[in-house]
Amino acid sequence: MQFEPAKYGARVARVLACYGDGQRLMPLTCRACSCPQARSELETLRAQDLFPDAQNPEAAMAGLWLYFSCFDEAHQLADACGGPDGDFWHAIVHRQEPDSGNATYWFRRVGSHPIFPALAQESSRRAVTGLPKGTWDPYAFIAVCDSARQQPGSPLERAAMEIQSAEWQLLFDHCARRA
């Protein structure tokens, strides 16, 4: 998948340039905010200004906070924006917490999401035991992440982080693009 930060405007591209241009492999367990510079900038920006034509600007903003591992801010926005997109970000936040039971709850609320087919295609490119081929199963991915956390530095951890990155890119694109 080719992720292009400029497609979301100069301000979003500038924030993402602080750390990896949207290519960052986020850790499977959320820690402290990964980039103080991005945090400072995000604190001055409003979702409606960054994503004026998006159907749910707050969902896209929750994704930006999550990209930089700013757990509290991402959680607060995901909780406030609701709907399948907000619930999806909320589920990812809890998967990274890690709180698998809570992540499962939020993925149940998501139901079937429009990015699932593309995410299934992206995950199929990696040989990961426990993930079905040709379909996206967020519950199976929670289990994969749980296993990968127990194997730091392993190929499984790397594959899970790569899939998580594709998930972030696809969901962010879905939330940030024009309605």
C-alpha positions as CSV (number, residue, x, y, z in Angstrom):
1,M,0.0,0.0,0.0
2,Q,1.3,3.4,-0.9
3,F,0.5,6.0,1.8
4,E,0.8,9.6,0.7
5,P,0.6,12.2,3.6
6,A,0.3,15.1,1.2
7,K,-3.1,13.8,0.0
8,Y,-4.5,15.0,3.4
9,G,-3.2,18.5,3.2
10,A,0.0,20.4,4.1
11,R,-0.7,20.5,7.9
12,V,-1.4,16.8,8.2
13,A,1.7,16.0,6.1
14,R,3.8,18.3,8.3
15,V,2.6,16.6,11.5
16,L,3.1,13.1,10.0
17,A,6.6,14.2,8.9
18,C,7.5,14.5,12.6
19,Y,7.8,10.7,12.7
20,G,7.8,8.4,9.7
21,D,5.4,10.2,7.3
22,G,2.6,7.8,8.1
23,Q,4.9,4.7,7.7
24,R,5.7,4.3,11.4
25,L,5.4,0.8,12.8
26,M,3.5,1.6,16.0
27,P,4.3,-0.6,18.9
28,L,1.7,-3.3,19.8
29,T,1.5,-1.9,23.3
30,C,0.9,1.8,23.7
31,R,3.5,3.6,25.7
32,A,4.2,7.3,26.2
33,C,3.5,9.7,23.3
34,S,6.3,8.9,20.8
35,C,6.9,12.5,19.5
36,P,6.7,15.5,21.7
37,Q,6.9,17.8,18.6
38,A,3.8,16.2,17.1
39,R,2.0,16.3,20.3
40,S,2.6,20.0,20.7
41,E,1.5,20.6,17.1
42,L,-1.6,18.4,17.4
43,E,-2.7,20.3,20.6
44,T,-3.0,23.5,18.5
45,L,-5.0,22.0,15.7
46,R,-8.7,21.3,15.4
47,A,-10.2,18.3,13.6
48,Q,-12.6,20.4,11.6
49,D,-9.8,22.6,10.3
50,L,-7.6,19.7,9.3
51,F,-10.4,17.6,7.8
52,P,-13.1,20.1,6.7
53,D,-14.7,17.8,4.1
54,A,-14.5,14.6,6.1
55,Q,-17.7,12.9,7.3
56,N,-16.2,12.5,10.8
57,P,-13.2,14.8,11.3
58,E,-12.8,13.7,15.0
59,A,-12.3,10.1,13.9
60,A,-9.4,11.1,11.6
61,M,-8.0,13.2,14.4
62,A,-8.2,10.2,16.8
63,G,-6.1,8.4,14.2
64,L,-3.5,11.1,14.2
65,W,-3.2,10.9,18.0
66,L,-3.0,7.2,17.9
67,Y,-0.3,7.2,15.3
68,F,2.0,9.0,17.7
69,S,0.9,6.7,20.6
70,C,-0.8,9.4,22.5
71,F,-3.2,7.0,24.2
72,D,-5.3,9.4,26.3
73,E,-6.0,11.8,23.5
74,A,-6.8,9.1,21.0
75,H,-9.0,7.3,23.5
76,Q,-10.9,10.5,24.4
77,L,-11.6,11.4,20.7
78,A,-12.5,7.9,19.7
79,D,-15.0,7.7,22.6
80,A,-16.5,11.1,21.7
81,C,-16.9,10.6,17.9
82,G,-18.7,7.2,18.0
83,G,-20.1,5.4,15.0
84,P,-18.2,2.5,13.3
85,D,-15.1,4.7,12.6
86,G,-14.8,5.9,16.2
87,D,-15.5,2.4,17.5
88,F,-12.8,1.1,15.3
89,W,-10.2,3.6,16.7
90,H,-11.5,2.8,20.2
91,A,-10.9,-0.9,19.6
92,I,-7.4,-0.3,18.4
93,V,-6.6,1.9,21.4
94,H,-7.8,-0.9,23.7
95,R,-5.9,-3.6,21.7
96,Q,-2.7,-1.5,22.2
97,E,-3.5,-0.9,25.9
98,P,-3.5,-4.0,25.9
99,D,-7.0,-4.9,27.0
100,S,-8.1,-7.7,24.7
101,G,-11.6,-8.0,26.2
102,N,-12.3,-4.4,25.8
103,A,-10.9,-4.4,22.2
104,T,-13.2,-7.3,21.4
105,Y,-16.2,-5.4,22.8
106,W,-15.4,-2.4,20.5
107,F,-14.8,-4.5,17.5
108,R,-18.2,-6.1,18.0
109,R,-19.7,-2.6,17.9
110,V,-17.8,-1.9,14.6
111,G,-19.4,-4.9,12.9
112,S,-18.2,-5.2,9.3
113,H,-16.2,-2.1,8.2
114,P,-15.6,-0.9,4.7
115,I,-11.8,-1.2,5.1
116,F,-12.0,-4.9,6.0
117,P,-11.5,-6.3,2.4
118,A,-8.4,-4.1,1.8
119,L,-7.1,-5.0,5.2
120,A,-7.6,-8.7,4.5
121,Q,-5.6,-8.3,1.3
122,E,-2.8,-6.5,3.1
123,S,-2.6,-9.1,5.9
124,S,-2.6,-11.9,3.4
125,R,0.8,-10.7,2.2
126,R,2.3,-11.8,5.4
127,A,2.4,-15.4,6.5
128,V,0.9,-15.2,10.0
129,T,-0.5,-18.2,11.7
130,G,-3.9,-17.6,13.2
131,L,-5.1,-15.1,10.6
132,P,-7.5,-16.4,8.0
133,K,-6.7,-15.8,4.3
134,G,-9.0,-13.7,2.2
135,T,-11.0,-12.2,5.0
136,W,-10.3,-9.8,7.9
137,D,-11.0,-11.1,11.4
138,P,-10.2,-8.4,14.0
139,Y,-10.6,-11.0,16.8
140,A,-8.0,-13.2,15.3
141,F,-5.7,-10.2,15.0
142,I,-6.2,-9.4,18.7
143,A,-5.0,-12.9,19.5
144,V,-2.0,-12.5,17.1
145,C,-1.1,-9.2,18.8
146,D,-1.3,-10.9,22.2
147,S,1.0,-13.7,21.1
148,A,3.4,-11.2,19.4
149,R,3.8,-9.2,22.6
150,Q,5.1,-12.3,24.2
151,Q,7.8,-12.6,21.5
152,P,9.6,-9.2,21.3
153,G,11.8,-8.8,18.3
154,S,10.3,-11.9,16.6
155,P,9.1,-12.2,13.0
156,L,5.6,-12.5,14.4
157,E,5.9,-9.1,16.2
158,R,7.2,-7.5,13.1
159,A,4.4,-8.9,10.9
160,A,1.8,-7.8,13.5
161,M,3.2,-4.3,13.5
162,E,3.2,-4.2,9.7
163,I,-0.4,-5.3,9.6
164,Q,-1.3,-2.8,12.3
165,S,0.4,-0.1,10.2
166,A,-1.7,-1.1,7.1
167,E,-4.8,-1.0,9.4
168,W,-3.9,2.5,10.5
169,Q,-3.3,3.8,7.0
170,L,-6.5,2.3,5.6
171,L,-8.7,3.5,8.5
172,F,-7.0,6.9,8.5
173,D,-7.6,7.3,4.8
174,H,-11.2,6.2,5.2
175,C,-11.8,8.8,7.9
176,A,-9.8,11.7,6.5
177,R,-10.9,11.7,2.9
178,R,-13.8,13.7,1.6
179,A,-17.3,12.5,2.5
